[in-house]
Amino acid sequence: MRPPVATIHNRLKVLRAERGLTRRELAEAIGVNTQTIGYLERGTYTASLDIAFRLSEFFGPPIAA
């Protein structure tokens, strides 16, 4: 049986906090609305491939992470 995988909203909040970024700062950096970051962190919205690439480019880990 496979171990549970961390969801994007949990990882995103941690990555953002580690860098001391507000939701607004991250949203501006990747070109999305501030609410989108909140939705992603809460898991009420799944990142599109475009947003996933932007987040990966900004934070550095591969998209699969």
mmCIF file as Biopython writes it, N, C-alpha, C and O atoms, coordinates in Angstrom:
data_model
#
loop_
_atom_site.group_PDB
_atom_site.id
_atom_site.type_symbol
_atom_site.label_atom_id
_atom_site.label_alt_id
_atom_site.label_comp_id
_atom_site.label_asym_id
_atom_site.label_entity_id
_atom_site.label_seq_id
_atom_site.pdbx_PDB_ins_code
_atom_site.Cartn_x
_atom_site.Cartn_y
_atom_site.Cartn_z
_atom_site.occupancy
_atom_site.B_iso_or_equiv
_atom_site.auth_seq_id
_atom_site.auth_asym_id
_atom_site.pdbx_PDB_model_num
ATOM 1   N N  . MET A ? 1  ? 0.833   -1.182 0.000   1.0 0.0 1  A 1 
ATOM 2   C CA . MET A ? 1  ? 0.000   0.000  0.000   1.0 0.0 1  A 1 
ATOM 3   C C  . MET A ? 1  ? 0.876   1.243  0.000   1.0 0.0 1  A 1 
ATOM 4   O O  . MET A ? 1  ? 1.861   1.314  0.735   1.0 0.0 1  A 1 
ATOM 5   N N  . ARG A ? 2  ? 0.517   2.228  -0.827  1.0 0.0 2  A 1 
ATOM 6   C CA . ARG A ? 2  ? 1.316   3.450  -0.954  1.0 0.0 2  A 1 
ATOM 7   C C  . ARG A ? 2  ? 1.010   4.428  0.176   1.0 0.0 2  A 1 
ATOM 8   O O  . ARG A ? 2  ? -0.134  4.525  0.621   1.0 0.0 2  A 1 
ATOM 9   N N  . PRO A ? 3  ? 2.032   5.158  0.645   1.0 0.0 3  A 1 
ATOM 10  C CA . PRO A ? 3  ? 1.781   6.171  1.666   1.0 0.0 3  A 1 
ATOM 11  C C  . PRO A ? 3  ? 1.026   7.346  1.052   1.0 0.0 3  A 1 
ATOM 12  O O  . PRO A ? 3  ? 1.140   7.591  -0.149  1.0 0.0 3  A 1 
ATOM 13  N N  . PRO A ? 4  ? 0.258   8.075  1.860   1.0 0.0 4  A 1 
ATOM 14  C CA . PRO A ? 4  ? -0.473  9.221  1.313   1.0 0.0 4  A 1 
ATOM 15  C C  . PRO A ? 4  ? 0.494   10.280 0.790   1.0 0.0 4  A 1 
ATOM 16  O O  . PRO A ? 4  ? 1.571   10.490 1.349   1.0 0.0 4  A 1 
ATOM 17  N N  . VAL A ? 5  ? 0.094   10.933 -0.281  1.0 0.0 5  A 1 
ATOM 18  C CA . VAL A ? 5  ? 0.908   11.972 -0.906  1.0 0.0 5  A 1 
ATOM 19  C C  . VAL A ? 5  ? 0.431   13.324 -0.404  1.0 0.0 5  A 1 
ATOM 20  O O  . VAL A ? 5  ? -0.773  13.560 -0.305  1.0 0.0 5  A 1 
ATOM 21  N N  . ALA A ? 6  ? 1.374   14.222 -0.082  1.0 0.0 6  A 1 
ATOM 22  C CA . ALA A ? 6  ? 1.006   15.575 0.348   1.0 0.0 6  A 1 
ATOM 23  C C  . ALA A ? 6  ? 0.317   16.290 -0.806  1.0 0.0 6  A 1 
ATOM 24  O O  . ALA A ? 6  ? 0.769   16.216 -1.948  1.0 0.0 6  A 1 
ATOM 25  N N  . THR A ? 7  ? -0.757  16.970 -0.510  1.0 0.0 7  A 1 
ATOM 26  C CA . THR A ? 7  ? -1.486  17.684 -1.550  1.0 0.0 7  A 1 
ATOM 27  C C  . THR A ? 7  ? -0.864  19.045 -1.791  1.0 0.0 7  A 1 
ATOM 28  O O  . THR A ? 7  ? -0.139  19.567 -0.944  1.0 0.0 7  A 1 
ATOM 29  N N  . ILE A ? 8  ? -1.152  19.618 -2.956  1.0 0.0 8  A 1 
ATOM 30  C CA . ILE A ? 8  ? -0.535  20.884 -3.346  1.0 0.0 8  A 1 
ATOM 31  C C  . ILE A ? 8  ? -0.851  22.009 -2.372  1.0 0.0 8  A 1 
ATOM 32  O O  . ILE A ? 8  ? 0.008   22.850 -2.106  1.0 0.0 8  A 1 
ATOM 33  N N  . HIS A ? 9  ? -2.065  22.043 -1.835  1.0 0.0 9  A 1 
ATOM 34  C CA . HIS A ? 9  ? -2.388  23.149 -0.941  1.0 0.0 9  A 1 
ATOM 35  C C  . HIS A ? 9  ? -1.552  23.119 0.329   1.0 0.0 9  A 1 
ATOM 36  O O  . HIS A ? 9  ? -1.194  24.178 0.846   1.0 0.0 9  A 1 
ATOM 37  N N  . ASN A ? 10 ? -1.233  21.942 0.846   1.0 0.0 10 A 1 
ATOM 38  C CA . ASN A ? 10 ? -0.387  21.852 2.033   1.0 0.0 10 A 1 
ATOM 39  C C  . ASN A ? 10 ? 1.040   22.251 1.715   1.0 0.0 10 A 1 
ATOM 40  O O  . ASN A ? 10 ? 1.654   22.996 2.479   1.0 0.0 10 A 1 
ATOM 41  N N  . ARG A ? 11 ? 1.566   21.784 0.635   1.0 0.0 11 A 1 
ATOM 42  C CA . ARG A ? 11 ? 2.943   22.100 0.244   1.0 0.0 11 A 1 
ATOM 43  C C  . ARG A ? 11 ? 3.090   23.576 -0.116  1.0 0.0 11 A 1 
ATOM 44  O O  . ARG A ? 11 ? 4.093   24.205 0.220   1.0 0.0 11 A 1 
ATOM 45  N N  . LEU A ? 12 ? 2.108   24.115 -0.785  1.0 0.0 12 A 1 
ATOM 46  C CA . LEU A ? 12 ? 2.181   25.505 -1.218  1.0 0.0 12 A 1 
ATOM 47  C C  . LEU A ? 12 ? 2.253   26.447 -0.020  1.0 0.0 12 A 1 
ATOM 48  O O  . LEU A ? 12 ? 3.052   27.384 -0.014  1.0 0.0 12 A 1 
ATOM 49  N N  . LYS A ? 13 ? 1.438   26.207 0.972   1.0 0.0 13 A 1 
ATOM 50  C CA . LYS A ? 13 ? 1.438   27.068 2.157   1.0 0.0 13 A 1 
ATOM 51  C C  . LYS A ? 13 ? 2.794   27.008 2.862   1.0 0.0 13 A 1 
ATOM 52  O O  . LYS A ? 13 ? 3.310   28.030 3.314   1.0 0.0 13 A 1 
ATOM 53  N N  . VAL A ? 14 ? 3.359   25.820 2.953   1.0 0.0 14 A 1 
ATOM 54  C CA . VAL A ? 14 ? 4.664   25.653 3.603   1.0 0.0 14 A 1 
ATOM 55  C C  . VAL A ? 14 ? 5.750   26.364 2.802   1.0 0.0 14 A 1 
ATOM 56  O O  . VAL A ? 14 ? 6.564   27.092 3.369   1.0 0.0 14 A 1 
ATOM 57  N N  . LEU A ? 15 ? 5.765   26.156 1.490   1.0 0.0 15 A 1 
ATOM 58  C CA . LEU A ? 15 ? 6.767   26.819 0.654   1.0 0.0 15 A 1 
ATOM 59  C C  . LEU A ? 15 ? 6.669   28.330 0.757   1.0 0.0 15 A 1 
ATOM 60  O O  . LEU A ? 15 ? 7.685   29.021 0.833   1.0 0.0 15 A 1 
ATOM 61  N N  . ARG A ? 16 ? 5.461   28.836 0.759   1.0 0.0 16 A 1 
ATOM 62  C CA . ARG A ? 16 ? 5.246   30.287 0.851   1.0 0.0 16 A 1 
ATOM 63  C C  . ARG A ? 16 ? 5.718   30.802 2.212   1.0 0.0 16 A 1 
ATOM 64  O O  . ARG A ? 16 ? 6.384   31.835 2.290   1.0 0.0 16 A 1 
ATOM 65  N N  . ALA A ? 17 ? 5.377   30.092 3.270   1.0 0.0 17 A 1 
ATOM 66  C CA . ALA A ? 17 ? 5.764   30.505 4.626   1.0 0.0 17 A 1 
ATOM 67  C C  . ALA A ? 17 ? 7.279   30.465 4.815   1.0 0.0 17 A 1 
ATOM 68  O O  . ALA A ? 17 ? 7.852   31.346 5.456   1.0 0.0 17 A 1 
ATOM 69  N N  . GLU A ? 18 ? 7.921   29.450 4.261   1.0 0.0 18 A 1 
ATOM 70  C CA . GLU A ? 18 ? 9.387   29.339 4.379   1.0 0.0 18 A 1 
ATOM 71  C C  . GLU A ? 18 ? 10.101  30.542 3.783   1.0 0.0 18 A 1 
ATOM 72  O O  . GLU A ? 18 ? 11.189  30.915 4.223   1.0 0.0 18 A 1 
ATOM 73  N N  . ARG A ? 19 ? 9.486   31.133 2.792   1.0 0.0 19 A 1 
ATOM 74  C CA . ARG A ? 19 ? 10.095  32.297 2.127   1.0 0.0 19 A 1 
ATOM 75  C C  . ARG A ? 19 ? 9.567   33.625 2.651   1.0 0.0 19 A 1 
ATOM 76  O O  . ARG A ? 19 ? 9.954   34.690 2.170   1.0 0.0 19 A 1 
ATOM 77  N N  . GLY A ? 20 ? 8.688   33.555 3.634   1.0 0.0 20 A 1 
ATOM 78  C CA . GLY A ? 20 ? 8.155   34.765 4.249   1.0 0.0 20 A 1 
ATOM 79  C C  . GLY A ? 20 ? 7.290   35.598 3.315   1.0 0.0 20 A 1 
ATOM 80  O O  . GLY A ? 20 ? 7.259   36.825 3.415   1.0 0.0 20 A 1 
ATOM 81  N N  . LEU A ? 21 ? 6.591   34.931 2.408   1.0 0.0 21 A 1 
ATOM 82  C CA . LEU A ? 21 ? 5.757   35.623 1.427   1.0 0.0 21 A 1 
ATOM 83  C C  . LEU A ? 21 ? 4.307   35.680 1.877   1.0 0.0 21 A 1 
ATOM 84  O O  . LEU A ? 21 ? 3.800   34.739 2.488   1.0 0.0 21 A 1 
ATOM 85  N N  . THR A ? 22 ? 3.649   36.778 1.573   1.0 0.0 22 A 1 
ATOM 86  C CA . THR A ? 22 ? 2.207   36.850 1.764   1.0 0.0 22 A 1 
ATOM 87  C C  . THR A ? 22 ? 1.547   36.217 0.544   1.0 0.0 22 A 1 
ATOM 88  O O  . THR A ? 22 ? 2.192   35.987 -0.479  1.0 0.0 22 A 1 
ATOM 89  N N  . ARG A ? 23 ? 0.264   35.944 0.671   1.0 0.0 23 A 1 
ATOM 90  C CA . ARG A ? 23 ? -0.468  35.419 -0.487  1.0 0.0 23 A 1 
ATOM 91  C C  . ARG A ? 23 ? -0.419  36.426 -1.634  1.0 0.0 23 A 1 
ATOM 92  O O  . ARG A ? 23 ? -0.265  36.049 -2.796  1.0 0.0 23 A 1 
ATOM 93  N N  . ARG A ? 24 ? -0.548  37.683 -1.305  1.0 0.0 24 A 1 
ATOM 94  C CA . ARG A ? 24 ? -0.519  38.734 -2.334  1.0 0.0 24 A 1 
ATOM 95  C C  . ARG A ? 24 ? 0.827   38.758 -3.064  1.0 0.0 24 A 1 
ATOM 96  O O  . ARG A ? 24 ? 0.868   38.856 -4.290  1.0 0.0 24 A 1 
ATOM 97  N N  . GLU A ? 25 ? 1.916   38.671 -2.317  1.0 0.0 25 A 1 
ATOM 98  C CA . GLU A ? 25 ? 3.247   38.697 -2.936  1.0 0.0 25 A 1 
ATOM 99  C C  . GLU A ? 25 ? 3.436   37.509 -3.880  1.0 0.0 25 A 1 
ATOM 100 O O  . GLU A ? 25 ? 3.955   37.665 -4.985  1.0 0.0 25 A 1 
ATOM 101 N N  . LEU A ? 26 ? 3.018   36.336 -3.443  1.0 0.0 26 A 1 
ATOM 102 C CA . LEU A ? 26 ? 3.145   35.157 -4.300  1.0 0.0 26 A 1 
ATOM 103 C C  . LEU A ? 26 ? 2.260   35.297 -5.534  1.0 0.0 26 A 1 
ATOM 104 O O  . LEU A ? 26 ? 2.686   34.989 -6.648  1.0 0.0 26 A 1 
ATOM 105 N N  . ALA A ? 27 ? 1.039   35.758 -5.336  1.0 0.0 27 A 1 
ATOM 106 C CA . ALA A ? 27 ? 0.117   35.938 -6.460  1.0 0.0 27 A 1 
ATOM 107 C C  . ALA A ? 27 ? 0.701   36.895 -7.497  1.0 0.0 27 A 1 
ATOM 108 O O  . ALA A ? 27 ? 0.640   36.625 -8.696  1.0 0.0 27 A 1 
ATOM 109 N N  . GLU A ? 28 ? 1.259   37.999 -7.044  1.0 0.0 28 A 1 
ATOM 110 C CA . GLU A ? 28 ? 1.857   38.964 -7.971  1.0 0.0 28 A 1 
ATOM 111 C C  . GLU A ? 28 ? 3.059   38.365 -8.681  1.0 0.0 28 A 1 
ATOM 112 O O  . GLU A ? 28 ? 3.268   38.611 -9.869  1.0 0.0 28 A 1 
ATOM 113 N N  . ALA A ? 29 ? 3.848   37.580 -7.960  1.0 0.0 29 A 1 
ATOM 114 C CA . ALA A ? 29 ? 5.056   36.987 -8.546  1.0 0.0 29 A 1 
ATOM 115 C C  . ALA A ? 29 ? 4.736   36.006 -9.667  1.0 0.0 29 A 1 
ATOM 116 O O  . ALA A ? 29 ? 5.496   35.894 -10.629 1.0 0.0 29 A 1 
ATOM 117 N N  . ILE A ? 30 ? 3.614   35.291 -9.549  1.0 0.0 30 A 1 
ATOM 118 C CA . ILE A ? 30 ? 3.291   34.297 -10.585 1.0 0.0 30 A 1 
ATOM 119 C C  . ILE A ? 30 ? 2.156   34.748 -11.497 1.0 0.0 30 A 1 
ATOM 120 O O  . ILE A ? 30 ? 1.772   34.029 -12.419 1.0 0.0 30 A 1 
ATOM 121 N N  . GLY A ? 31 ? 1.619   35.941 -11.238 1.0 0.0 31 A 1 
ATOM 122 C CA . GLY A ? 31 ? 0.620   36.504 -12.146 1.0 0.0 31 A 1 
ATOM 123 C C  . GLY A ? 31 ? -0.779  35.945 -12.009 1.0 0.0 31 A 1 
ATOM 124 O O  . GLY A ? 31 ? -1.474  35.747 -13.006 1.0 0.0 31 A 1 
ATOM 125 N N  . VAL A ? 32 ? -1.201  35.686 -10.770 1.0 0.0 32 A 1 
ATOM 126 C CA . VAL A ? 32 ? -2.571  35.233 -10.539 1.0 0.0 32 A 1 
ATOM 127 C C  . VAL A ? 32 ? -3.221  36.118 -9.486  1.0 0.0 32 A 1 
ATOM 128 O O  . VAL A ? 32 ? -2.560  36.964 -8.884  1.0 0.0 32 A 1 
ATOM 129 N N  . ASN A ? 33 ? -4.509  35.923 -9.268  1.0 0.0 33 A 1 
ATOM 130 C CA . ASN A ? 33 ? -5.248  36.660 -8.254  1.0 0.0 33 A 1 
ATOM 131 C C  . ASN A ? 33 ? -4.884  36.125 -6.875  1.0 0.0 33 A 1 
ATOM 132 O O  . ASN A ? 33 ? -4.609  34.936 -6.713  1.0 0.0 33 A 1 
ATOM 133 N N  . THR A ? 34 ? -4.883  37.007 -5.889  1.0 0.0 34 A 1 
ATOM 134 C CA . THR A ? 34 ? -4.584  36.603 -4.512  1.0 0.0 34 A 1 
ATOM 135 C C  . THR A ? 34 ? -5.521  35.503 -4.035  1.0 0.0 34 A 1 
ATOM 136 O O  . THR A ? 34 ? -5.099  34.598 -3.316  1.0 0.0 34 A 1 
ATOM 137 N N  . GLN A ? 35 ? -6.784  35.573 -4.425  1.0 0.0 35 A 1 
ATOM 138 C CA . GLN A ? 35 ? -7.751  34.555 -4.018  1.0 0.0 35 A 1 
ATOM 139 C C  . GLN A ? 35 ? -7.368  33.176 -4.552  1.0 0.0 35 A 1 
ATOM 140 O O  . GLN A ? 35 ? -7.631  32.163 -3.905  1.0 0.0 35 A 1 
ATOM 141 N N  . THR A ? 36 ? -6.758  33.138 -5.717  1.0 0.0 36 A 1 
ATOM 142 C CA . THR A ? 36 ? -6.339  31.859 -6.295  1.0 0.0 36 A 1 
ATOM 143 C C  . THR A ? 36 ? -5.358  31.155 -5.371  1.0 0.0 36 A 1 
ATOM 144 O O  . THR A ? 36 ? -5.446  29.941 -5.186  1.0 0.0 36 A 1 
ATOM 145 N N  . ILE A ? 37 ? -4.426  31.899 -4.792  1.0 0.0 37 A 1 
ATOM 146 C CA . ILE A ? 37 ? -3.456  31.305 -3.867  1.0 0.0 37 A 1 
ATOM 147 C C  . ILE A ? 37 ? -4.179  30.730 -2.653  1.0 0.0 37 A 1 
ATOM 148 O O  . ILE A ? 37 ? -3.858  29.630 -2.203  1.0 0.0 37 A 1 
ATOM 149 N N  . GLY A ? 38 ? -5.145  31.462 -2.126  1.0 0.0 38 A 1 
ATOM 150 C CA . GLY A ? 38 ? -5.928  30.966 -0.999  1.0 0.0 38 A 1 
ATOM 151 C C  . GLY A ? 38 ? -6.680  29.699 -1.343  1.0 0.0 38 A 1 
ATOM 152 O O  . GLY A ? 38 ? -6.702  28.751 -0.558  1.0 0.0 38 A 1 
ATOM 153 N N  . TYR A ? 39 ? -7.299  29.677 -2.516  1.0 0.0 39 A 1 
ATOM 154 C CA . TYR A ? 39 ? -8.034  28.483 -2.952  1.0 0.0 39 A 1 
ATOM 155 C C  . TYR A ? 39 ? -7.100  27.281 -3.083  1.0 0.0 39 A 1 
ATOM 156 O O  . TYR A ? 39 ? -7.448  26.169 -2.686  1.0 0.0 39 A 1 
ATOM 157 N N  . LEU A ? 40 ? -5.917  27.514 -3.641  1.0 0.0 40 A 1 
ATOM 158 C CA . LEU A ? 40 ? -4.949  26.431 -3.792  1.0 0.0 40 A 1 
ATOM 159 C C  . LEU A ? 40 ? -4.497  25.907 -2.431  1.0 0.0 40 A 1 
ATOM 160 O O  . LEU A ? 40 ? -4.401  24.697 -2.226  1.0 0.0 40 A 1 
ATOM 161 N N  . GLU A ? 41 ? -4.222  26.814 -1.513  1.0 0.0 41 A 1 
ATOM 162 C CA . GLU A ? 41 ? -3.754  26.401 -0.190  1.0 0.0 41 A 1 
ATOM 163 C C  . GLU A ? 41 ? -4.828  25.641 0.589   1.0 0.0 41 A 1 
ATOM 164 O O  . GLU A ? 41 ? -4.509  24.723 1.344   1.0 0.0 41 A 1 
ATOM 165 N N  . ARG A ? 42 ? -6.066  26.005 0.416   1.0 0.0 42 A 1 
ATOM 166 C CA . ARG A ? 42 ? -7.164  25.318 1.111   1.0 0.0 42 A 1 
ATOM 167 C C  . ARG A ? 42 ? -7.600  24.043 0.397   1.0 0.0 42 A 1 
ATOM 168 O O  . ARG A ? 42 ? -8.333  23.233 0.964   1.0 0.0 42 A 1 
ATOM 169 N N  . GLY A ? 43 ? -7.157  23.865 -0.832  1.0 0.0 43 A 1 
ATOM 170 C CA . GLY A ? 43 ? -7.522  22.679 -1.583  1.0 0.0 43 A 1 
ATOM 171 C C  . GLY A ? 43 ? -8.889  22.761 -2.234  1.0 0.0 43 A 1 
ATOM 172 O O  . GLY A ? 43 ? -9.432  21.742 -2.659  1.0 0.0 43 A 1 
ATOM 173 N N  . THR A ? 44 ? -9.458  23.967 -2.321  1.0 0.0 44 A 1 
ATOM 174 C CA . THR A ? 44 ? -10.758 24.125 -2.970  1.0 0.0 44 A 1 
ATOM 175 C C  . THR A ? 44 ? -10.611 24.348 -4.466  1.0 0.0 44 A 1 
ATOM 176 O O  . THR A ? 44 ? -11.606 24.434 -5.186  1.0 0.0 44 A 1 
ATOM 177 N N  . TYR A ? 45 ? -9.373  24.440 -4.935  1.0 0.0 45 A 1 
ATOM 178 C CA . TYR A ? 45 ? -9.085  24.644 -6.353  1.0 0.0 45 A 1 
ATOM 179 C C  . TYR A ? 45 ? -7.834  23.859 -6.674  1.0 0.0 45 A 1 
ATOM 180 O O  . TYR A ? 45 ? -6.868  23.892 -5.910  1.0 0.0 45 A 1 
ATOM 181 N N  . THR A ? 46 ? -7.836  23.163 -7.778  1.0 0.0 46 A 1 
ATOM 182 C CA . THR A ? 46 ? -6.659  22.423 -8.225  1.0 0.0 46 A 1 
ATOM 183 C C  . THR A ? 46 ? -5.935  23.249 -9.275  1.0 0.0 46 A 1 
ATOM 184 O O  . THR A ? 46 ? -6.553  23.768 -10.205 1.0 0.0 46 A 1 
ATOM 185 N N  . ALA A ? 47 ? -4.649  23.364 -9.124  1.0 0.0 47 A 1 
ATOM 186 C CA . ALA A ? 47 ? -3.862  24.180 -10.040 1.0 0.0 47 A 1 
ATOM 187 C C  . ALA A ? 47 ? -3.938  23.654 -11.468 1.0 0.0 47 A 1 
ATOM 188 O O  . ALA A ? 47 ? -3.834  22.452 -11.714 1.0 0.0 47 A 1 
ATOM 189 N N  . SER A ? 48 ? -4.123  24.583 -12.399 1.0 0.0 48 A 1 
ATOM 190 C CA . SER A ? 48 ? -4.038  24.210 -13.810 1.0 0.0 48 A 1 
ATOM 191 C C  . SER A ? 48 ? -2.580  23.907 -14.119 1.0 0.0 48 A 1 
ATOM 192 O O  . SER A ? 48 ? -1.693  24.225 -13.327 1.0 0.0 48 A 1 
ATOM 193 N N  . LEU A ? 49 ? -2.339  23.309 -15.240 1.0 0.0 49 A 1 
ATOM 194 C CA . LEU A ? 49 ? -0.964  22.998 -15.638 1.0 0.0 49 A 1 
ATOM 195 C C  . LEU A ? 49 ? -0.144  24.282 -15.741 1.0 0.0 49 A 1 
ATOM 196 O O  . LEU A ? 49 ? 1.020   24.310 -15.343 1.0 0.0 49 A 1 
ATOM 197 N N  . ASP A ? 50 ? -0.746  25.340 -16.270 1.0 0.0 50 A 1 
ATOM 198 C CA . ASP A ? 50 ? -0.058  26.625 -16.397 1.0 0.0 50 A 1 
ATOM 199 C C  . ASP A ? 50 ? 0.373   27.154 -15.027 1.0 0.0 50 A 1 
ATOM 200 O O  . ASP A ? 50 ? 1.516   27.574 -14.852 1.0 0.0 50 A 1 
ATOM 201 N N  . ILE A ? 51 ? -0.541  27.134 -14.062 1.0 0.0 51 A 1 
ATOM 202 C CA . ILE A ? 51 ? -0.208  27.631 -12.720 1.0 0.0 51 A 1 
ATOM 203 C C  . ILE A ? 51 ? 0.811   26.715 -12.058 1.0 0.0 51 A 1 
ATOM 204 O O  . ILE A ? 51 ? 1.708   27.192 -11.364 1.0 0.0 51 A 1 
ATOM 205 N N  . ALA A ? 52 ? 0.688   25.421 -12.260 1.0 0.0 52 A 1 
ATOM 206 C CA . ALA A ? 52 ? 1.658   24.481 -11.695 1.0 0.0 52 A 1 
ATOM 207 C C  . ALA A ? 52 ? 3.061   24.770 -12.221 1.0 0.0 52 A 1 
ATOM 208 O O  . ALA A ? 52 ? 4.026   24.734 -11.458 1.0 0.0 52 A 1 
ATOM 209 N N  . PHE A ? 53 ? 3.183   25.056 -13.513 1.0 0.0 53 A 1 
ATOM 210 C CA . PHE A ? 53 ? 4.489   25.406 -14.080 1.0 0.0 53 A 1 
ATOM 211 C C  . PHE A ? 53 ? 5.016   26.704 -13.481 1.0 0.0 53 A 1 
ATOM 212 O O  . PHE A ? 53 ? 6.204   26.804 -13.172 1.0 0.0 53 A 1 
ATOM 213 N N  . ARG A ? 54 ? 4.151   27.692 -13.316 1.0 0.0 54 A 1 
ATOM 214 C CA . ARG A ? 54 ? 4.577   28.970 -12.725 1.0 0.0 54 A 1 
ATOM 215 C C  . ARG A ? 54 ? 5.073   28.773 -11.295 1.0 0.0 54 A 1 
ATOM 216 O O  . ARG A ? 54 ? 6.104   29.325 -10.911 1.0 0.0 54 A 1 
ATOM 217 N N  . LEU A ? 55 ? 4.338   27.987 -10.510 1.0 0.0 55 A 1 
ATOM 218 C CA . LEU A ? 55 ? 4.748   27.726 -9.131  1.0 0.0 55 A 1 
ATOM 219 C C  . LEU A ? 55 ? 6.066   26.965 -9.086  1.0 0.0 55 A 1 
ATOM 220 O O  . LEU A ? 55 ? 6.937   27.266 -8.270  1.0 0.0 55 A 1 
ATOM 221 N N  . SER A ? 56 ? 6.206   25.991 -9.958  1.0 0.0 56 A 1 
ATOM 222 C CA . SER A ? 56 ? 7.439   25.218 -10.010 1.0 0.0 56 A 1 
ATOM 223 C C  . SER A ? 56 ? 8.625   26.098 -10.369 1.0 0.0 56 A 1 
ATOM 224 O O  . SER A ? 56 ? 9.700   25.977 -9.780  1.0 0.0 56 A 1 
ATOM 225 N N  . GLU A ? 57 ? 8.428   26.970 -11.324 1.0 0.0 57 A 1 
ATOM 226 C CA . GLU A ? 57 ? 9.504   27.875 -11.731 1.0 0.0 57 A 1 
ATOM 227 C C  . GLU A ? 57 ? 9.862   28.838 -10.598 1.0 0.0 57 A 1 
ATOM 228 O O  . GLU A ? 57 ? 11.036  29.134 -10.375 1.0 0.0 57 A 1 
ATOM 229 N N  . PHE A ? 58 ? 8.853   29.317 -9.893  1.0 0.0 58 A 1 
ATOM 230 C CA . PHE A ? 58 ? 9.088   30.267 -8.814  1.0 0.0 58 A 1 
ATOM 231 C C  . PHE A ? 58 ? 9.793   29.623 -7.623  1.0 0.0 58 A 1 
ATOM 232 O O  . PHE A ? 58 ? 10.767  30.170 -7.105  1.0 0.0 58 A 1 
ATOM 233 N N  . PHE A ? 59 ? 9.295   28.445 -7.182  1.0 0.0 59 A 1 
ATOM 234 C CA . PHE A ? 59 ? 9.833   27.813 -5.991  1.0 0.0 59 A 1 
ATOM 235 C C  . PHE A ? 59 ? 10.995  26.871 -6.260  1.0 0.0 59 A 1 
ATOM 236 O O  . PHE A ? 59 ? 11.798  26.620 -5.362  1.0 0.0 59 A 1 
ATOM 237 N N  . GLY A ? 60 ? 11.103  26.350 -7.463  1.0 0.0 60 A 1 
ATOM 238 C CA . GLY A ? 60 ? 12.230  25.511 -7.794  1.0 0.0 60 A 1 
ATOM 239 C C  . GLY A ? 60 ? 11.998  24.015 -7.850  1.0 0.0 60 A 1 
ATOM 240 O O  . GLY A ? 60 ? 12.619  23.359 -8.687  1.0 0.0 60 A 1 
ATOM 241 N N  . PRO A ? 61 ? 11.135  23.419 -7.007  1.0 0.0 61 A 1 
ATOM 242 C CA . PRO A ? 61 ? 10.991  21.956 -7.104  1.0 0.0 61 A 1 
ATOM 243 C C  . PRO A ? 61 ? 10.276  21.535 -8.372  1.0 0.0 61 A 1 
ATOM 244 O O  . PRO A ? 61 ? 9.515   22.315 -8.944  1.0 0.0 61 A 1 
ATOM 245 N N  . PRO A ? 62 ? 10.512  20.306 -8.819  1.0 0.0 62 A 1 
ATOM 246 C CA . PRO A ? 62 ? 9.808   19.819 -10.011 1.0 0.0 62 A 1 
ATOM 247 C C  . PRO A ? 62 ? 8.305   19.800 -9.786  1.0 0.0 62 A 1 
ATOM 248 O O  . PRO A ? 62 ? 7.850   19.724 -8.644  1.0 0.0 62 A 1 
ATOM 249 N N  . ILE A ? 63 ? 7.544   19.866 -10.842 1.0 0.0 63 A 1 
ATOM 250 C CA . ILE A ? 63 ? 6.079   19.886 -10.747 1.0 0.0 63 A 1 
ATOM 251 C C  . ILE A ? 63 ? 5.568   18.656 -10.015 1.0 0.0 63 A 1 
ATOM 252 O O  . ILE A ? 63 ? 4.605   18.751 -9.255  1.0 0.0 63 A 1 
ATOM 253 N N  . ALA A ? 64 ? 6.184   17.521 -10.224 1.0 0.0 64 A 1 
ATOM 254 C CA . ALA A ? 64 ? 5.743   16.288 -9.562  1.0 0.0 64 A 1 
ATOM 255 C C  . ALA A ? 64 ? 5.811   16.400 -8.051  1.0 0.0 64 A 1 
ATOM 256 O O  . ALA A ? 64 ? 5.067   15.723 -7.341  1.0 0.0 64 A 1 
ATOM 257 N N  . ALA A ? 65 ? 6.700   17.253 -7.553  1.0 0.0 65 A 1 
ATOM 258 C CA . ALA A ? 65 ? 6.826   17.428 -6.096  1.0 0.0 65 A 1 
ATOM 259 C C  . ALA A ? 65 ? 5.657   18.233 -5.575  1.0 0.0 65 A 1 
ATOM 260 O O  . ALA A ? 65 ? 5.572   18.492 -4.375  1.0 0.0 65 A 1 
#
